[in-house]
Amino acid sequence: MLYNKAINLILLFTATVAVQFPNNPTSAMSADERLFLGENKKGEQSNESAHEVEIDAEDNKKFLEDAMKAVLDPATVIIKNADIVENFKVQLDEIDKENSTLEIFIEEMDKLSLEVCKASQESLWAFVTDINSEYKKKKMIRVAAEEDEIKKQYWKILKKKYADDQRIANDLKLKRKFIIIKERGTNVQMPQTKQREEIDTMQRIWSRTTVCAFNTTVCDSENASRTMSDIISIFKTSNDTNELVYYWKAYRDATGRKIQPIFKHYVAKMNDVAKAENFTDAGEMWRYAFEDEDFLGTVDRLWGEIKPYYDNLHSYVRAKLKTYYKQELKDDNKLIPAHILGNLWAQEWQATYSKVAPYPDVARPSVDENVDILSIDLFNAVDNFHQSLGFESSKDAYQNIKESLPTVNCLPSSHDMCDGVNYKIKWCGERVYDITVGLSRAARLLGHIQYFKHYRNLQPLYRDGPNPAFHDAISDIVAVQLTSPKYLQTLSFVKVTTGVESTINHLFWLALEKFPLMAYAYVLDKWRWDIFANSSMENWNEHWWDLRIKETGISPPVPRNESDLDPAAKYHVVSHVQYITYLISHILEFQVLLSLCKKANHTGPLHECSIYGDKETGKLLSNGMSLGASEDWQTVLYNMTGESELSTKGIIEYFSGLNDFLKEETAKLVRDNEDMDTSAPIVVGIIVVILTLLMFILYCVKKRDASSRLFSLCGLSKNGSLDIATSELSQCKTNESAVGVSEAKL
């Protein structure tokens, strides 16, 4: 699910520019779930998540350290081999020495950028299809490093020689190019300079993290240790809360706790880089890519609008999980401990589906048992959908994918070879176990290919989305359309139940991925922005959990302190990769979908809309994609939707039916839990009374003989009359010593 940038290593790698690795924490694999060369997650290409990454053996770990610098940066474009690298340097020096006009300078740099892009993709593709080749790995890394150097020099030369050219301010096209060159040139400075020791060190710690296995007394063998990949798997499958708490803490001790002192130096250096470029801090430098003077306010507004929907999902999931985790959820604090949500970062919750599904007896869509599905069948289904919209086929990009056993460090990805002709998909050959996940991955990968094709005729500088979120947003639209029960019913190889219950289950499945991811993205980058902007702030980890609890209702399963740095358990934090993209991309996805459905004259709930076969709708989408980054994102969005601001109306409308359902069901679950909590003491009390009576009766039976003798002495055995018993009581007591019966024994 990587899709290049999107994954960033768990998003794994990220690449922009011509390579365009969109940034999607939930990528083709599904939210942060990827394995692959990044987040140390051994085979995490499961069917549900996205935004996770892993590595395996020592070679892969070393690769992670090197490749991440090269491929992971949001603006990276990788280059070719050593000879070509030297050639690029020579060309760049010549361009720098020339006393040319601004137009000629940009034209020459465009030519060089295109050449670099081709070499970059050739080198990258050679490696991802033969990851065991040390030679290809080193070539890719060297080319990637030079690629970043060229981007830095592009900006440096432009700033030095042409920044005072008044035409940049007055000519919209030149101004647009200036913004793009600046954004790419500034954001690669820290990650690719000689002063990046902190990032190198943090990545090294993160990528080599292993922890001792649960309940292991001696951790001196491979079998006694666990990688991130292992831990991610455990979180998805284990119901042992003691085991989950152990790994949750151990992983953070091995990452964040060790990274914490280094991170402080990193923050200071990043702010120095930002200030040198006239930004107030590193957070502002990051946000520059979104071309919004009040991006902080925009993000707060968007989150505020969708938070009630997240809160309803959270309340429902908590109420359902209470059946399984009574001890963990016994407090009435409305929080969910982070370790019981099926994900190491609690950033997507699909692993809890079997426990919390609205209608557990209604099966999710599956492959018909009588059909043998190949990966290429998934891509054919996606390609057919694209062609129904009037798009050209992308079969050439996937026709050579192989059906083979996936390796633990395989990374699905989409590649623009930068020649306007060739586009490729790296697939991992995994068998199709979950049809919904499989189709989503294929749709996202092929969606990026379609985007590449649509802007292929633009100048190299414009071959990208207009902001970091567009690529993933557009690619996800068809993924959502393809996986609806209504559409799946049209595929001969899918067995699916339709109806209200099936629809609710499907919407819920999507919500478990998208809303927690958006919440996590909001908190993660808001925390980093706060850290960058407030040099006097000291309680960084406390601030993290204040935000996590306030905004997302997620709490740590064990006490935390300032020796910890829990956000650094995330790859993006140690690698200087922004995460807010995932919040923006999901909002954009449904905003554009809403517009497309209006164009298709759809009436009824948005989740029932299908744009399949509507070429007018396809043309609207195609026109927007064809603009690439040649226009600012507000203009591109306006062309697609008639709106120039981000709007949550689409995502709110899409999940409105589910939201209503969750509110009603949560109220019932809460009442049931309260009734259970209220009735439990009563039931226990009744049981205690009954047991007490039984014990008393047994005691009385046991002492019956002794009692009979006593009663006989007192005359009670002859006459049960209370009057007689009373009249003879004094006689009974006076004879106690004679008969040897004491009060204590009675």
N, C-alpha and C positions, 0 to 999 in steps of 0.2 A: 503494500500500500504505500509505499513510499512515493512516489512519484517524484522523485527528485527532491527538490527542495522541501516538498511537503514533508517529507519524512524527516529530513535532516537528521537523520539518524534517529531515529525514532521519530524518526523523524530524522533520521539518519543523515542523509545527505541533503544538501540543499543547493540548488544551483540556479542561477538566474540567467541573466543575460541570454545569450543565445541558447545555452544549454537548457535553461529554464527548468529548474527542478522546483516545481511549485512548493510552497511551504505548507504542508498540511499535517497537523498532528494527527489527524485521523486518517490517513491516507488510504491508499488502496487497500490496505489490509484492514483497515477499519480503525478506528482511533488508536493512536500510539501503539499499535501492536506489531510490529514488524520485526524482524529479527535481526537481524541481519547485520550488519556490520556496525552497528552502532550502539544501541543502548545496552550492550552486553547481554542481551537476552537470547540466549541460545536458540531456540527455535520458535520464537514467539510469533509465528505467523499464524496464529490461531484464527479461528473464524470470527472472533468478535472484536478485537480492539484495534487500536490504531494509535500510533504515537508511542510506541515502545521500540527499543532496539536492543540488540545484544551482540555479544561476541563470544568466541569460543576459545580455541586454542591460543597459544602464545603468539603465533604468527598473526592470527586475526586480531588479537589485542594490539599488536604493534601496528597493524594496518589501520586500526581504528584511530590511533593517535595521529598517524600521518594523513590518512585519507580524510579524516574529519576536518582537518584544517583546510584541506584542498577542496573537498566537495561539499562541505556542510555550510559554508558561509552563504547567507541569503543572496549574495550577489556574485557568487563565484562562477567563473566559466573556465573550464579546464583546457589545457593546451596539449600539444603533441610531444614529440621526442626531443632529445638533446640538441640535435642539429637544428631543428625547427626553432627551439627555444632561443638559440644563439641568433638565428636569423631574425626573430622577432625583436630582439634587443637592438640589433643593428638598425632595423627599420624604424624603431621608436626613436633612437638617437638621431637619425637623419631627419625625422619629422620635427623633433625638438629644435634642431639647428636651423631649420628653414625659417625664413622671414616671410611667411605666407599670410594670406588673408584669413579671417575667421572661417569663411566658407570652405576654403581650400584645406585648412587644418582639419576641420570636421570631416570633410570628404576623405582625406587620407587616413584619418583614424578609423573611419567606418570600414575602409578597405582592410586595414590591419585587423580590426575587430572581427570581421567576417572570416578572415584567414585563420585567426586564432580560434574562433569558434569551431571551425571545421576540424582543425587539428585536435582541439580539446575533446570533441565528441568522439573522434576516431580513437584517441588514446583511452578515453573513459570506457567506451564500448569494448575495446580489446581487453580491458581488465575485468569488467563485470562479467564477461563471458569466459574468463579464465582466471579466476581469483587466486589460483595457486601459483601463478607465475610471478616470481619476484621481480623479474625484469619489467614486465608490464605494469606492475604496481609502482615501481620506482619511476618509470616513464610518466605515468599518469600524475604522480605527485609533483614531479618536477615541472611538468607543463602547467599544472594547476597553480603552482606558486608563481610562475611567470605570468600567468593570466591575471592574477590579482595585482601583480606589479604593474602591468599595463593599464589596468583600470585606475590604479592610484596615479600613475603618471599622466594619464588622459586628463584627469581632474587637475592635477598639479600644473600642467602646461597651460590648460585653459584658464585657470585662475591667474597664473603668472603673466600670461601674454594678452589675454583677451577679456578679462573680467570687467575692464573699464569701457568696453565697447558698448555704446549706448543702444545699439541695435538689439542687444540681448534683452533689454528691458522693454523695448518697443515692438519687436518682432515676436509674435506668439510662438512661431515654430522654433526660433532660436532659443527663446526663453524655455520652451518645453525641453529642448535638448540639454540646455544648461542644467535644469533641475535633475534630469536623469543622470547626467554625468557626475554631478555633485553627489547625489544620493549613493551611487555605486562606488564612487571614489572615496568617500568618507567612511562608509561602513565596512570597508575591507582594511582600513588602516591598522586598527589594533589587532584584529585576528591574524594579520599576516606581516607584522613588523618584527624587528629583532627584539623589541621590548615586550613580546608577548609571552614571557616566561610563565606568568601566572596562568594564562589559559592553557598552555602546554602542560603545566603541572597538574592543574585541576582535571584536565582530560585524562591524563595518565592515571591519576588516582581513580577516577570514575570508571575508566575502561577496564581496569585490572581488578575491579572489586569482586571478591568472593567472600563468603561467610561460612562459618562452620555449620554443619548440618544440625538440625534440631535434635536435641537429646543426645548429642555426641559428646563424649567426654574427652576424646583425643582427636584433634583435627590435624592430622599429619599425612593425610593421603587424599588422592583425588576423589575417592568415594565418600570422603568425610566432609567435603566442601560443596558449596552450592554457588553457581553463577547467577547473574541476574536473570538469565533465561530460565533457570530452574525455579527461581523464586517467583517469577511471573506465572509460571505454570502452577505452582503451589497455590498461589492466590486465587487462581481460577477454579481450582478443583477441591481444595481442602476445606473441611468444615470444622477442623480442630482449631478453636480460637487461641489456645495456648501456643500452638505452632505458628499461627498467623501473627500474633503479637511478637513472638520471638523474631521472626524474619523481618517484620516491619521495622523493629528497632535495630536489629543487627545490620540491616542494609544501610540505614541512615547513620549508624555509628561508623560504618566503613566508608561512607561517602561524605556526607555533609559535615560530620564532626571533624574529619581530617582536612576537609577543604576550607572550613570556616576561617582560619587565620589568613589563608592565601587570598580568599575572596575579598577581603578588605583592601588589599593592595591592588587587586584587579579593579575594583570600583574607583579607586583614586586615579589609576592610570587611564581608565576609560573616560573619566570626566576631563582629564587633561587633554586627551585627544579631541574630545568634543569642543572644549573651550578654544582650542587652537583653530577650530573651524567655525568659531563664532556661535556655537550653540551654548546654552546655559549649562547643560549636563548631557550625559550619554543617553538618557531617556529621550530628551528632545531630539537628539541626533537620530535615534531610531524612528521616532514618530514622523520625521521629515518625509519619509517615503509615502505617507498617507495624505500628504498635501492638504492638511486641515489645520488651520491655525488654532482651533480649539478641539483638537483630537481627544484630549483628556475629557472634556465635557461631553463630546460625542459618545465616547465609550461608556461613560457613566450613565448617559441617557439610555443608550441601547440596553445596557445590563439592567437598569431600573425597570425597563418595560418588559423584559422577558423573565425577570426574577420571580414574579408571582407564579409563572408556569413551572419554573424550576422548583420553587418551594412546594407546589402541589405534588410534583413528582417525588420530591424528597420525602414529604409527609406520608405519601402512599407506600413508598418503598420501606420506610421505617416501620410503619404499622404492620406490613406483611412480614418483614424480617423478625419482628418481635416474637413470632411463633418459633423461630429457630434460635434466636439469641436473647433469651429472656434476661439473663444476667447482664449482658452488655447494654441492653436497652431498658433496664429497669427504672432508671432515673427519668423524671418527667422534665428533661431539659430540651427535648425536641432535637437533640443532636444524634448523629450517627458516627460511631467510632470508625476511623479510616480503614481499619483492617478487615472489615466484614463486607466490603462492597465488591470483592472479586478482582481488584486491580491494585497493584503496588502503590499507585499514586492516587487511587480513588477518583480518577479522572474520566472513567467511563464504567458503566455498571452492567453491561450486558451479561457478564458472567453470573449475575444473580437472577437471571431471567427465570430459570426453572423454579426458583423459590418464590418469586413475586409476580409471575405472569397473571394477568387479569383472568384469563380463561385457560388454566393449565391443561384441561382435557382436549383443547382444540390444538391439534398439531401444527407446528410451523411448516411452511412449504418445504418440500423435500424432492430429491430426484426420484423419479419413478423407478421402482425396483426392477422393472423389466427393461430398463434402458441403461446402456453403458455410456456415460457422459464423459467427453474429453474436454480439456481446457479450451480447445479451439471452438467448441460448440458455444461456449460462453461468449467469446469474442464475436462469433458470427451473429449471435442474438443482438449484441450491442451494435455491431456494424449495420445490421438490418434496421435498427431503430434510427440510427443516424441518417441512413439513406432515405428513410421515410420522410425525413425533414427536409430533404433536398441536398444534404451534404454528400460529397463524394466518398466513395468507399475508402476505408483505411486497411483493407485486407493485406496490403503489402507490408504493413508494419508488424503483423502478427502471424502471417502464414507459415513462418519457420519456427514458431515456438515448439518446444519439444515436451513430450510427455515423459518425464523422468522423475525419479525420486528427488525431492528438494533437499538441499544441503542446509545445515543449520545457519549458514551465513549467506544465504541467498537473499537478494534484495530486488523485488519487482520494481521496475522503473520504466519510464517513457523517455525516449531520446529523439531530439531534433538534431539531425546530422548537419544542419546549417547550410545545406546546398539547395534547399527548396525542392528536393526530390525524394530523399531518403529519410524515413522515420522508422524507429525500431522500438520494440517492446521486449524488455527482459522479463521473462516469466519463470516461475520456479517449479513448474510442472507438478504442483501438488494436486492430489486427487480431490475431486469435488465432493466434499462431505456436507457442506452447508450451501445450498443453492443461492440463498439470499446474499451471503457473504461473497461467494464466488462471482456472482453477477455484478455486485457492487465494485469489487476490485477491478474486474475487466472493464466496467463502464468508466471508472475513474482513469485508468491507464489510457484507454482509447480516447477519453474526453480530452486529455492533454494533447494527444496526437492531433485531434481535430483542431484544437486551438493553435498548435504549431502551424498547421496547414493554412489556417485562415489568415494568419499575419505573415506568411512566408515571403510575400512580395514587398514588404516594407523594408526600410533601411534597417540595418542590423541593430541600431540603437533602439528601435521601436519594437523589436521582436520579443515581446513580453506582455504580461498583463499590465493594465494601467496602475494598479497598486498590488501589493504582495498577496492580496486575498482573492483576486479575480480568477486565477487559474483554477484553484480548487473549487471555488463557488460554481463556475460554469461546468466543470467536469462532474460535479456531484448532482447536477440537475437530472441528467439522464439516469444516473444510478438510482435516484429516488423513484423516478418514473418506472424503471424496469422492475423494481422489486416489490411493487404493490401487488397484493393478491389478485386484483382485477386483471392486471397485465400478465402476471405469471400464468394465469389460467389459459392464456393464448399460446403458451409454449408447450409443445408436445411432450417434452421430457420432464416436465415438472408436475408433481402431484400437490395440489393445493386446495384448501378448503376456503370457500368464500362465504360472505355473510357478515353481519354486524360484529360477531364475536371475533372472527378472523381479522377483521379490519382493526378492531381495537388492539388486538395482540400485536399486529404489525406496527401500528403507530407507537405503541408502547416500546417495542423493540428498538425503533428508530430513536425514540426519546431517550432511552437509556444510554445511547451513544452520544447524541448531539448535545443535550442540555448539560450533563455533567462536564463535558469537554469545554463548552463555552464558559461555564462557571470557573473551571480550573484555569482557563486561559486568562480570564478577567483578573482573577486573584494573583496569578503568577506574575503577570506583567505590571499590574498595579503595584505589587510589592516591590518589584525591581525599579519602577519609576520613582517610587517613594525613597528607596535607598539611594539612588543616584542623585535625587534632588535635595536630600537632607543629610548633609555631611555630619551634622551633630547627632543624628540618631544613633543610639547605641544598642537598643534591644531589638535587634533584627529578627531573631527567631520568634520572639514574643509578638512582634508586629505581624509576622507571617500567620501565626495561629489566631491572632485577633481578627485578621481579614478572613481567614478560612472559616472560622466559626461564624462570624457576623454575616458574611455574604453567602456561604454555601452550607452552613450547618454541619460541617464535618469537623470532628474533634480528634486529637491524638489519642491512641489507645493507652499510652503511658505518659507520665509527666515529662515535659521538655524544659530545657533551660538554654542559656546563652552560650553554652559550650557546643550546642547543636546548631546546625544550619540546614534545616530540613528541606528548603527549596533546592539545595544543591544536590539532592538525590535525583534531580531531573537533568537530563543531558543538555537541554537547551540553556540551562543556567550556567553550567560550567563552560559552555562553548560560545557564549555570547550570541545566541540566536533568539530572536523575539518569538513570542507565542500568541500574541493577541490576534494574529492572523486567523486563528481558528474560530474566534468569536465573530470576527467580521465576515469570514467566508461563509459561515452557516447562515448569517442574516442575509447576506447578498444572494445566496443560493435561492432562498424562498422568496425574496423580493423580486428577483428576475422571473422565477417560476410563476408567481402571481400575475405578472405582466403578460407572460406568454399564454397563460390560460385565459386571460381576458381577450387576448388577440384571437384565440381559438373559439371565442364565444361560449366558453364553458359556464354552465350554471350549476349551482349546487356546491357542496363542500369542496374546498381546494384539494383535499387529499384524494378525491375521486376524479380529478382532472387528468386527462391523458392527452398529450400533444402529439402522440404517434400519428404519422401520416399527414400532419397539417403543414404543408410546405410554406404557407404564409407565415406561420409561427416560426418555422425554421429559418425563414429569410430574416425575420426580426433578430433572432439570436445570432445568425451568421453575420449580419451587418455589424453588430456590436463586437463580435470576436475579431472581425477583420480590421478593426481600428487598432488592435494591439495596444501599445503604449504611446501611440502617436498623439493621442488626446489625453487630457487629464481624466481621472476616473469619474468625476462628476459628469463630464460630457458624455463619456461612454455609457454611464448608467442612465443618463437622460435619453440617449438614443434607444436604449433597450426597454426602458420603463416609463419614460415621461416624467421621471423624478430625478432630482439632482442631489438628494440627500439620502443617507441610509435610513431605511424604514424597517421596523419589526412587524409591520402589518402582515406580511406574507407568512412568516413563521408562526405568528400568533393564530392566524386563520387556519393554517394547515393542521395545527395541533389543538384547535379549539374543542373539537368533539372529544378527544382524549382528555383534555383538561377538565371538561364538565364531568366526564365519567370518573376521573380520579378524585375530584372533590366529593362526589357522592359516595364512592366506595371507601374513601378514607374516613368519612364521617361514620359509616357503618362499622368499619374496623376499629375505630377509636371507641365507639360505644360498646362493641363486643369486648374489647380489651378492658374497658372500665368496668363493665358488668362482671367480667371474670375476676378483675382485681377486687371488686367490692364483694362478690359472692364467696371468694376464696376464704376470707377469714370466717365467714358464717359457717361455711361447710366444715372448716377445720374445727370451729367451736363445737358444732353438733357432734362431730366424731369424738372429740375429747370428752364431752358429756356422756356419750354412749359408752365409751371405754371405761370411764370412771364408774358408771353404774354397774357395768359388768364386773369390774374388779371388786366392787363392794358386795355384789351378790355372791361372787365366788368366796370372798372372805367370810361372809355370813354362813355359807354352806359349810365351809371348813370348820367353823367354830360352833356348829350346831349342837354337837354333843355337850360341849362345855356350857353352852347357854341353857340347854335343857336341864342340866343338873342345877344350875343356879335358879332357874325359874321354878324348879320343883321345890327348892328350899324356901323360896319366897311365896309358895302357894300358887304361882302363876300357871303351873302346869295343870292344875286341877280346874282353874277358873280364869277365864280370860277377862273377867270384868275389871275395868279400870278402878272402880270403887274398892274392890277387894284388894287389888294390887296396892292401892294407896294405903288402905288400912293396915296392911301387913308389912309395909315397907320398913318400919322401924324394927320390927322383929328380924327381918332379913339382915339388916345392917348389924344388929347386935350379935348375930351369930357368925359374922364373917370369919373371925379368928378360929372359930371351932371348925369350920368346914375348909379353911385354908384357901378361900377365894379372895383375891385382892382386886381393888378397883382398876389397877393398871391392866391386869389381865383381861378384865371385862372390857 
